[in-house]
Amino acid sequence: MTSSRLRLEHLVALAGALLALAALGWWWLIFSRVVENDYLSVSQAATCIAGATDLCALAQALCTDKHLYGIRWYAPEAFWAGAAVLVVGALLSVRPART
């Protein structure tokens, strides 16, 4: 195993983790107001991290313009993209080295 391969694997996994964390921050930016205003409970809002249900769409529609930078919607695809890149990095790290 070369050190460049090891670094690449770690960079891919790190990029995925950072993207997933950024998506979680984006989700909290939107849904913290929804929870704060008692439109949804935290557990109900948590289902919106990885899925776009009618309940999530309704909650986002109730958002006001008081969000940072006027962001009023969240896309769960960002979380899935981060999780997928993280899994790819993990799979690359356990792949046997070619001889």
C-alpha positions as CSV (number, residue, x, y, z in Angstrom):
1,M,0.0,0.0,0.0
2,T,1.5,3.3,-1.0
3,S,1.2,6.4,1.1
4,S,-0.4,8.3,-1.8
5,R,-3.2,5.7,-2.0
6,L,-3.7,5.9,1.8
7,R,-3.9,9.7,1.6
8,L,-6.4,9.6,-1.3
9,E,-8.6,7.2,0.6
10,H,-8.6,9.4,3.7
11,L,-9.2,12.5,1.6
12,V,-12.2,10.9,0.0
13,A,-13.6,9.7,3.4
14,L,-12.9,13.2,4.9
15,A,-14.6,14.9,2.0
16,G,-17.7,12.7,2.5
17,A,-17.8,13.3,6.2
18,L,-17.5,17.1,5.7
19,L,-20.2,17.1,3.1
20,A,-22.5,15.1,5.4
21,L,-21.8,17.4,8.3
22,A,-22.4,20.4,6.1
23,A,-25.8,18.9,5.1
24,L,-26.6,18.3,8.8
25,G,-25.8,22.0,9.5
26,W,-28.0,23.0,6.6
27,W,-30.8,20.8,7.9
28,W,-30.5,22.3,11.4
29,L,-30.5,25.9,9.9
30,I,-33.9,25.2,8.4
31,F,-35.5,22.8,10.9
32,S,-34.3,24.5,14.1
33,R,-36.9,27.2,13.4
34,V,-39.6,24.6,12.7
35,V,-38.8,22.8,16.0
36,E,-38.6,26.2,17.8
37,N,-42.0,27.2,16.6
38,D,-43.5,23.8,17.6
39,Y,-44.5,22.8,14.1
40,L,-42.6,19.5,14.5
41,S,-40.8,17.7,17.3
42,V,-37.1,17.0,17.0
43,S,-37.7,13.4,16.2
44,Q,-40.2,14.3,13.4
45,A,-37.7,16.8,12.0
46,A,-34.9,14.3,12.2
47,T,-36.7,12.2,9.6
48,C,-36.2,15.1,7.1
49,I,-32.4,14.7,7.3
50,A,-32.5,11.8,4.8
51,G,-35.9,12.0,3.2
52,A,-38.3,14.4,1.6
53,T,-41.7,13.6,2.9
54,D,-44.9,15.6,2.7
55,L,-44.5,16.5,6.4
56,C,-41.0,17.9,5.7
57,A,-42.3,19.9,2.7
58,L,-45.1,21.3,4.8
59,A,-42.6,22.2,7.6
60,Q,-40.4,24.0,5.1
61,A,-43.3,25.8,3.7
62,L,-44.0,27.2,7.2
63,C,-40.5,28.7,7.3
64,T,-40.3,32.4,7.5
65,D,-37.7,34.8,6.0
66,K,-35.8,35.0,9.3
67,H,-33.3,32.3,8.3
68,L,-29.6,33.1,7.7
69,Y,-29.1,34.3,4.1
70,G,-32.8,33.7,3.4
71,I,-32.4,30.0,3.0
72,R,-35.8,28.4,3.4
73,W,-35.4,24.8,2.1
74,Y,-33.2,21.8,2.6
75,A,-32.3,19.0,0.1
76,P,-31.7,15.6,1.7
77,E,-29.7,14.6,-1.4
78,A,-26.8,16.6,0.0
79,F,-26.7,14.3,3.1
80,W,-26.9,11.2,0.9
81,A,-24.1,12.5,-1.4
82,G,-21.9,13.0,1.7
83,A,-22.8,9.6,3.1
84,A,-22.1,7.9,-0.3
85,V,-18.7,9.6,-0.7
86,L,-17.8,8.6,2.9
87,V,-18.7,5.0,2.2
88,V,-16.6,5.0,-1.0
89,G,-13.7,6.3,1.0
90,A,-14.2,3.5,3.6
91,L,-14.5,0.9,0.9
92,L,-11.3,2.1,-0.8
93,S,-9.5,1.8,2.5
94,V,-10.4,-1.9,3.0
95,R,-9.8,-2.9,-0.6
96,P,-6.8,-5.3,-0.8
97,A,-3.7,-3.8,-2.4
98,R,-2.8,-5.1,-5.9
99,T,0.4,-7.0,-6.1
